[in-house]
């Protein structure tokens, strides 16, 4: 029987490891939906469709509290490496605290991309919103993941 030893000295057979991996994948396939409010965006992470979206403005009173379920979901998401995933950001206003957390989302996706997952980021900005376009360019310059900056009318 083949398997592997972990740094803590525990041995796990390949059959058990495959079951663990399958369980992780199944658990991660739950969708994440957060309804928009006056100060937070709509969030839709639906693995079956391969389209993840954050759309609206992000100016929550407590950015940590708002982003916590998003980070938790992403940290437990183990996508099929062949499935294409598009992460669409369509943000028309966000504060500094939220901007940092948006970049944290991007870094988590970048790590999954570097592990071999087929993920692309689409950063949308409204025609004439040069600041938002520049933010997209700045984010893109710090990541390896495919990153499209898309002007919307």
Beta strands, then each sheet from edge to edge (+ up, - down):
strand 1: 3-5
strand 2: 11-13
strand 3: 32-34
strand 4: 42-46
strand 5: 51-58
strand 6: 85-94
strand 7: 119-126
strand 8: 146-152
sheet 1: 1+ 2-
sheet 2: 3+ 4- 5+ 6+ 7+ 8+
end
